[in-house]
């Protein structure tokens, strides 16, 4: 897409962008166009400028210098991508406004037989289209509206299941073509200057229109960077999904892509890419599961004062076009965000937004067809067609000849073209830039005149961008002169030009610019110096370190890009201590020695944080760091050091480190702080099984009568491993010896019982089982009872153990009885199983059991016993038979449902299903996710859940009743459990944190947080429609 236009992505900052949250600054006015209702701020109008008669499912578009619109048009296919690649059912349309009224009225199929098109760019007489796996170039040589030349411009070579391998392309102000790579397929790219770049990560790439190698602009762990744009100074922005792992209302956003930035989400595809700090860059504006698509930057103020330089993004899922006001802050930006256009219809899906030459805003609605890899779309609706809209400000002045079509262009001199750089019409300026750049070295003198004489900042900036497209030493020299301009925008554009060309002659000037008061100028100068790679810049880059973490990042990246570790060491030979940024750069270059890292642990919090990050990157350093760790351990007095434990644990995959831990554990003697630190480290490893060298040491420790705190930590750490009775016999014996040691506290003994593999398999297994049962006696504290029930219920119970359990069942508390049922799921002996079922019926907590828990527990039992369980279920739910009969009658009387009407019911305020349940990535989190509910539940199951929500509960969504001191009570779904507190959700927006110390009792709830009676609020037809929609929800 051209400079005035961009789409699909998410906002994150390479330096710092702070989202200020979503706000609304003006009263909203409702507009109706056909079936669609819209809201806009007061003072704006919206009109349909192309409907289904011309384009039915538009995705993206771009405009040429004559105002003709090139539209990526979907056929509506959601077939597997390989089938679409084979059939190529999509096309590019050319729309024309023949009478100049602002509405398109004519079309031709510019290019057909296309794979899924995911972006359109008009540039110098050709249309570039990303259609994975390739970027295509289409040219209409005879201007009949149909491309007669089709060229594969670039092919990265991958096509994954969601076809998000490519988005774009986009034209940068520097004249290069940019595009986004998503998915995680490995791509191999020839680099500018030679070499090959191999990566599975997400990226923004660029390549010159003439061809050649590529350059990497941004790297990330996100799934789908989509759209890209530049501001006037050359800073880069993009939209993307999944910049963060979903949670807390966050996922997608918009990012500021500083050169070499590495964005989230955390992902192993980032492992081989240079980093400048432990944290990944994140979005500036958090948009949630918005699926942000289109992105553009406004060049004019036609929408109002304060709009020039704003970003606009199109959010597919949210049916919204957002306005983002960018404000400079240090080396980056902060963003003030507000909804601008909001569609009322669930089938309004904006996928592109861009500024037209007259300053109005064009919005593309793709319609209801798209569902490929998009569960939030809910339904496939190829018959719900899209359209193209124009938003303009009421009362705005009419721009005369906005594209400069009445101007002479073909025979214009370079100086006449340069004069047009001062034009207030953005489209005229952009066309002048393109034509001037095409004149090559002849444009240099004209640009020099603009830089010397023009009072217009935008003209001088445009002249710099012309020079950035000209391959000539004179253009490089003139760009360097632009660094003396009074405008920060002009100076930054000049720096980007130097960076692009790797202008070695500019190095002395760039070094001096590192002292500029502007953090943004210093950032861009560092980018240029890093790309040029001249080691003479290293001392100045190091001198600039230390201002703050954000402004240090581009300097560190420049040191990494220069790549001369010897020169870096020479520059800090007398520096004590070694600067943190230098340590990071040396580490990324593979030149850092372990001993150079150690002083960081004695410095501030930030330095220790960085040191931990670097250590965790080097498990092979374990042996080299042991002397330092030994010294740290010996210095511990009364309190363990869990930060040190985390570091040691991160290195424990190394065999040498494992041996050192074993030796230290033996040598720690009576230093409990050191032993607890080491034991905690052992429990923090990513290892699944206990290393052989640790087994003997741990067994010896358990048998040596250490303090209770050491024993407690040892058992906790051992419990983190997947112990096997046969492989870990030595540890098993030591743990069971603890269990048999009557001199220890019961709590410690039962903890060991809970961890030991096959604890009841020995001859005294029944005695040990009884020990666990004694932990459930009425006088035992809650902490002992909770681990006792877990120790007993962790494996299926034999007939003998069920016999021992029988007397205890009557006194079990509700949560305990519920847990014990898990150990009874496999039948043992029919006679004892019958007695167990009878005991459960007589238990004091029986009435607190959920009916479905009984049903699932005894599902494998003989029919005779299952009939007894049915009686218990009737006892728990005295209206069980009547409810089943009512369900039968309801189901029989329902008419055929309509899926689309059911979608409206599901999302309506009256039913409010989406307030608590998500489909895809939209909806509430209180209840179970329903994205695949149609695959796993029958129509009857779904009807029961609607009519009788308390009849059964999905695992992990069971209600809980919590009784506090002074007879206070809370009910809800247990969302989080910690050692000190729990969090209970009683509604979509109601979460209560309760301290464990305040809890008297917890028991399973019998009433769902989902209210009953929904079937009475809906008509029978609406109920049938809702069921049809839920059955159709079968996301694959």
Secondary structure as the mmCIF struct_conf table of DSSP 4:
data_model
#
loop_
_struct_conf.conf_type_id
_struct_conf.id
_struct_conf.beg_label_comp_id
_struct_conf.beg_label_asym_id
_struct_conf.beg_label_seq_id
_struct_conf.end_label_comp_id
_struct_conf.end_label_asym_id
_struct_conf.end_label_seq_id
TURN_TY1_P TURN_TY1_P1 UNK A 3 UNK A 4
STRN STRN1 UNK A 5 UNK A 7
BEND BEND1 UNK A 8 UNK A 8
STRN STRN2 UNK A 11 UNK A 13
BEND BEND2 UNK A 14 UNK A 15
STRN STRN3 UNK A 17 UNK A 22
BEND BEND3 UNK A 26 UNK A 26
STRN STRN4 UNK A 28 UNK A 33
TURN_TY1_P TURN_TY1_P2 UNK A 34 UNK A 35
STRN STRN5 UNK A 36 UNK A 41
TURN_TY1_P TURN_TY1_P3 UNK A 42 UNK A 43
STRN STRN6 UNK A 44 UNK A 50
TURN_TY1_P TURN_TY1_P4 UNK A 52 UNK A 54
BEND BEND4 UNK A 56 UNK A 57
STRN STRN7 UNK A 58 UNK A 63
TURN_TY1_P TURN_TY1_P5 UNK A 65 UNK A 66
BEND BEND5 UNK A 67 UNK A 67
HELX_LH_PP_P HELX_LH_PP_P1 UNK A 68 UNK A 68
STRN STRN8 UNK A 69 UNK A 73
BEND BEND6 UNK A 76 UNK A 76
HELX_RH_AL_P HELX_RH_AL_P1 UNK A 81 UNK A 87
STRN STRN9 UNK A 90 UNK A 96
BEND BEND7 UNK A 98 UNK A 103
STRN STRN10 UNK A 106 UNK A 114
BEND BEND8 UNK A 115 UNK A 115
STRN STRN11 UNK A 120 UNK A 123
TURN_TY1_P TURN_TY1_P6 UNK A 124 UNK A 125
STRN STRN12 UNK A 126 UNK A 131
TURN_TY1_P TURN_TY1_P7 UNK A 132 UNK A 133
STRN STRN13 UNK A 134 UNK A 139
TURN_TY1_P TURN_TY1_P8 UNK A 141 UNK A 142
BEND BEND9 UNK A 144 UNK A 146
STRN STRN14 UNK A 149 UNK A 155
TURN_TY1_P TURN_TY1_P9 UNK A 161 UNK A 162
TURN_TY1_P TURN_TY1_P10 UNK A 164 UNK A 165
STRN STRN15 UNK A 167 UNK A 171
TURN_TY1_P TURN_TY1_P11 UNK A 173 UNK A 174
BEND BEND10 UNK A 175 UNK A 175
STRN STRN16 UNK A 176 UNK A 181
BEND BEND11 UNK A 183 UNK A 184
STRN STRN17 UNK A 187 UNK A 190
STRN STRN18 UNK A 191 UNK A 191
TURN_TY1_P TURN_TY1_P12 UNK A 192 UNK A 193
BEND BEND12 UNK A 194 UNK A 194
STRN STRN19 UNK A 196 UNK A 199
BEND BEND13 UNK A 201 UNK A 201
STRN STRN20 UNK A 202 UNK A 208
TURN_TY1_P TURN_TY1_P13 UNK A 209 UNK A 210
STRN STRN21 UNK A 214 UNK A 220
BEND BEND14 UNK A 223 UNK A 223
STRN STRN22 UNK A 224 UNK A 230
TURN_TY1_P TURN_TY1_P14 UNK A 232 UNK A 233
STRN STRN23 UNK A 236 UNK A 241
BEND BEND15 UNK A 243 UNK A 244
BEND BEND16 UNK A 246 UNK A 246
STRN STRN24 UNK A 247 UNK A 247
TURN_TY1_P TURN_TY1_P15 UNK A 248 UNK A 249
STRN STRN25 UNK A 250 UNK A 250
STRN STRN26 UNK A 252 UNK A 252
STRN STRN27 UNK A 253 UNK A 256
TURN_TY1_P TURN_TY1_P16 UNK A 259 UNK A 260
STRN STRN28 UNK A 261 UNK A 263
BEND BEND17 UNK A 265 UNK A 265
HELX_RH_3T_P HELX_RH_3T_P1 UNK A 268 UNK A 270
TURN_TY1_P TURN_TY1_P17 UNK A 271 UNK A 272
BEND BEND18 UNK A 273 UNK A 273
BEND BEND19 UNK A 276 UNK A 279
HELX_LH_PP_P HELX_LH_PP_P2 UNK A 280 UNK A 280
STRN STRN29 UNK A 281 UNK A 281
STRN STRN30 UNK A 283 UNK A 283
BEND BEND20 UNK A 284 UNK A 285
STRN STRN31 UNK A 288 UNK A 288
BEND BEND21 UNK A 289 UNK A 289
STRN STRN32 UNK A 292 UNK A 297
BEND BEND22 UNK A 300 UNK A 300
TURN_TY1_P TURN_TY1_P18 UNK A 302 UNK A 303
TURN_TY1_P TURN_TY1_P19 UNK A 305 UNK A 306
TURN_TY1_P TURN_TY1_P20 UNK A 308 UNK A 309
STRN STRN33 UNK A 311 UNK A 315
TURN_TY1_P TURN_TY1_P21 UNK A 316 UNK A 319
STRN STRN34 UNK A 320 UNK A 329
TURN_TY1_P TURN_TY1_P22 UNK A 330 UNK A 331
STRN STRN35 UNK A 332 UNK A 343
BEND BEND23 UNK A 345 UNK A 345
TURN_TY1_P TURN_TY1_P23 UNK A 346 UNK A 347
STRN STRN36 UNK A 350 UNK A 355
TURN_TY1_P TURN_TY1_P24 UNK A 357 UNK A 358
BEND BEND24 UNK A 359 UNK A 359
STRN STRN37 UNK A 361 UNK A 365
BEND BEND25 UNK A 368 UNK A 368
TURN_TY1_P TURN_TY1_P25 UNK A 372 UNK A 373
HELX_RH_3T_P HELX_RH_3T_P2 UNK A 375 UNK A 377
BEND BEND26 UNK A 379 UNK A 379
TURN_TY1_P TURN_TY1_P26 UNK A 382 UNK A 383
BEND BEND27 UNK A 384 UNK A 384
STRN STRN38 UNK A 387 UNK A 393
TURN_TY1_P TURN_TY1_P27 UNK A 394 UNK A 395
HELX_LH_PP_P HELX_LH_PP_P3 UNK A 396 UNK A 399
TURN_TY1_P TURN_TY1_P28 UNK A 400 UNK A 403
TURN_TY1_P TURN_TY1_P29 UNK A 405 UNK A 406
BEND BEND28 UNK A 407 UNK A 407
TURN_TY1_P TURN_TY1_P30 UNK A 410 UNK A 411
HELX_RH_AL_P HELX_RH_AL_P2 UNK A 414 UNK A 419
HELX_RH_3T_P HELX_RH_3T_P3 UNK A 420 UNK A 422
BEND BEND29 UNK A 424 UNK A 424
HELX_RH_AL_P HELX_RH_AL_P3 UNK A 426 UNK A 438
TURN_TY1_P TURN_TY1_P31 UNK A 439 UNK A 439
HELX_RH_3T_P HELX_RH_3T_P4 UNK A 440 UNK A 443
HELX_RH_AL_P HELX_RH_AL_P4 UNK A 444 UNK A 453
HELX_RH_AL_P HELX_RH_AL_P5 UNK A 457 UNK A 468
TURN_TY1_P TURN_TY1_P32 UNK A 469 UNK A 469
BEND BEND30 UNK A 472 UNK A 472
HELX_RH_AL_P HELX_RH_AL_P6 UNK A 473 UNK A 481
HELX_RH_3T_P HELX_RH_3T_P5 UNK A 482 UNK A 484
BEND BEND31 UNK A 486 UNK A 486
HELX_RH_AL_P HELX_RH_AL_P7 UNK A 488 UNK A 501
TURN_TY1_P TURN_TY1_P33 UNK A 502 UNK A 502
HELX_RH_3T_P HELX_RH_3T_P6 UNK A 504 UNK A 506
HELX_RH_AL_P HELX_RH_AL_P8 UNK A 507 UNK A 513
TURN_TY1_P TURN_TY1_P34 UNK A 514 UNK A 515
BEND BEND32 UNK A 517 UNK A 517
HELX_RH_AL_P HELX_RH_AL_P9 UNK A 519 UNK A 532
TURN_TY1_P TURN_TY1_P35 UNK A 533 UNK A 533
HELX_RH_3T_P HELX_RH_3T_P7 UNK A 535 UNK A 537
HELX_RH_AL_P HELX_RH_AL_P10 UNK A 538 UNK A 543
TURN_TY1_P TURN_TY1_P36 UNK A 544 UNK A 546
BEND BEND33 UNK A 547 UNK A 547
HELX_RH_AL_P HELX_RH_AL_P11 UNK A 549 UNK A 562
HELX_RH_AL_P HELX_RH_AL_P12 UNK A 565 UNK A 571
TURN_TY1_P TURN_TY1_P37 UNK A 572 UNK A 574
BEND BEND34 UNK A 576 UNK A 577
HELX_LH_PP_P HELX_LH_PP_P4 UNK A 578 UNK A 579
HELX_RH_AL_P HELX_RH_AL_P13 UNK A 580 UNK A 588
TURN_TY1_P TURN_TY1_P38 UNK A 589 UNK A 590
HELX_RH_AL_P HELX_RH_AL_P14 UNK A 594 UNK A 598
HELX_RH_3T_P HELX_RH_3T_P8 UNK A 599 UNK A 602
BEND BEND35 UNK A 603 UNK A 603
HELX_RH_AL_P HELX_RH_AL_P15 UNK A 605 UNK A 616
TURN_TY1_P TURN_TY1_P39 UNK A 617 UNK A 617
HELX_RH_3T_P HELX_RH_3T_P9 UNK A 619 UNK A 621
HELX_RH_AL_P HELX_RH_AL_P16 UNK A 622 UNK A 634
TURN_TY1_P TURN_TY1_P40 UNK A 635 UNK A 635
BEND BEND36 UNK A 638 UNK A 639
HELX_RH_AL_P HELX_RH_AL_P17 UNK A 642 UNK A 650
TURN_TY1_P TURN_TY1_P41 UNK A 651 UNK A 653
BEND BEND37 UNK A 654 UNK A 654
HELX_RH_AL_P HELX_RH_AL_P18 UNK A 655 UNK A 667
TURN_TY1_P TURN_TY1_P42 UNK A 668 UNK A 670
HELX_RH_AL_P HELX_RH_AL_P19 UNK A 672 UNK A 683
TURN_TY1_P TURN_TY1_P43 UNK A 684 UNK A 684
BEND BEND38 UNK A 685 UNK A 686
BEND BEND39 UNK A 688 UNK A 689
HELX_RH_AL_P HELX_RH_AL_P20 UNK A 692 UNK A 702
TURN_TY1_P TURN_TY1_P44 UNK A 703 UNK A 705
HELX_RH_AL_P HELX_RH_AL_P21 UNK A 708 UNK A 718
TURN_TY1_P TURN_TY1_P45 UNK A 719 UNK A 720
BEND BEND40 UNK A 721 UNK A 721
TURN_TY1_P TURN_TY1_P46 UNK A 725 UNK A 728
HELX_RH_AL_P HELX_RH_AL_P22 UNK A 729 UNK A 740
TURN_TY1_P TURN_TY1_P47 UNK A 742 UNK A 743
BEND BEND41 UNK A 744 UNK A 744
HELX_RH_AL_P HELX_RH_AL_P23 UNK A 746 UNK A 755
BEND BEND42 UNK A 756 UNK A 756
TURN_TY1_P TURN_TY1_P48 UNK A 757 UNK A 760
BEND BEND43 UNK A 762 UNK A 762
TURN_TY1_P TURN_TY1_P49 UNK A 763 UNK A 764
HELX_RH_AL_P HELX_RH_AL_P24 UNK A 765 UNK A 774
TURN_TY1_P TURN_TY1_P50 UNK A 775 UNK A 776
BEND BEND44 UNK A 777 UNK A 777
TURN_TY1_P TURN_TY1_P51 UNK A 778 UNK A 779
BEND BEND45 UNK A 780 UNK A 780
HELX_RH_AL_P HELX_RH_AL_P25 UNK A 782 UNK A 793
TURN_TY1_P TURN_TY1_P52 UNK A 794 UNK A 794
BEND BEND46 UNK A 795 UNK A 795
HELX_LH_PP_P HELX_LH_PP_P5 UNK A 796 UNK A 798
HELX_RH_AL_P HELX_RH_AL_P26 UNK A 799 UNK A 809
TURN_TY1_P TURN_TY1_P53 UNK A 810 UNK A 811
HELX_RH_AL_P HELX_RH_AL_P27 UNK A 814 UNK A 820
HELX_RH_3T_P HELX_RH_3T_P10 UNK A 821 UNK A 824
BEND BEND47 UNK A 825 UNK A 826
HELX_RH_AL_P HELX_RH_AL_P28 UNK A 830 UNK A 842
BEND BEND48 UNK A 843 UNK A 843
TURN_TY1_P TURN_TY1_P54 UNK A 844 UNK A 845
HELX_RH_3T_P HELX_RH_3T_P11 UNK A 846 UNK A 848
BEND BEND49 UNK A 849 UNK A 849
HELX_RH_AL_P HELX_RH_AL_P29 UNK A 851 UNK A 857
TURN_TY1_P TURN_TY1_P55 UNK A 858 UNK A 860
BEND BEND50 UNK A 861 UNK A 861
HELX_RH_AL_P HELX_RH_AL_P30 UNK A 863 UNK A 876
TURN_TY1_P TURN_TY1_P56 UNK A 878 UNK A 879
HELX_RH_AL_P HELX_RH_AL_P31 UNK A 880 UNK A 893
HELX_RH_AL_P HELX_RH_AL_P32 UNK A 899 UNK A 906
TURN_TY1_P TURN_TY1_P57 UNK A 907 UNK A 907
BEND BEND51 UNK A 908 UNK A 908
TURN_TY1_P TURN_TY1_P58 UNK A 909 UNK A 911
HELX_RH_AL_P HELX_RH_AL_P33 UNK A 913 UNK A 916
STRN STRN39 UNK A 918 UNK A 919
TURN_TY1_P TURN_TY1_P59 UNK A 920 UNK A 921
STRN STRN40 UNK A 922 UNK A 923
BEND BEND52 UNK A 925 UNK A 927
TURN_TY1_P TURN_TY1_P60 UNK A 931 UNK A 932
HELX_RH_AL_P HELX_RH_AL_P34 UNK A 933 UNK A 936
HELX_RH_AL_P HELX_RH_AL_P35 UNK A 939 UNK A 947
TURN_TY1_P TURN_TY1_P61 UNK A 949 UNK A 950
BEND BEND53 UNK A 951 UNK A 951
TURN_TY1_P TURN_TY1_P62 UNK A 955 UNK A 956
STRN STRN41 UNK A 959 UNK A 964
HELX_RH_3T_P HELX_RH_3T_P12 UNK A 965 UNK A 967
STRN STRN42 UNK A 969 UNK A 977
BEND BEND54 UNK A 979 UNK A 980
STRN STRN43 UNK A 981 UNK A 987
TURN_TY1_P TURN_TY1_P63 UNK A 988 UNK A 989
STRN STRN44 UNK A 990 UNK A 995
HELX_RH_3T_P HELX_RH_3T_P13 UNK A 996 UNK A 998
STRN STRN45 UNK A 999 UNK A 1004
BEND BEND55 UNK A 1006 UNK A 1007
BEND BEND56 UNK A 1009 UNK A 1010
HELX_LH_PP_P HELX_LH_PP_P6 UNK A 1011 UNK A 1011
BEND BEND57 UNK A 1012 UNK A 1012
HELX_RH_AL_P HELX_RH_AL_P36 UNK A 1014 UNK A 1017
BEND BEND58 UNK A 1018 UNK A 1018
HELX_RH_AL_P HELX_RH_AL_P37 UNK A 1020 UNK A 1032
#
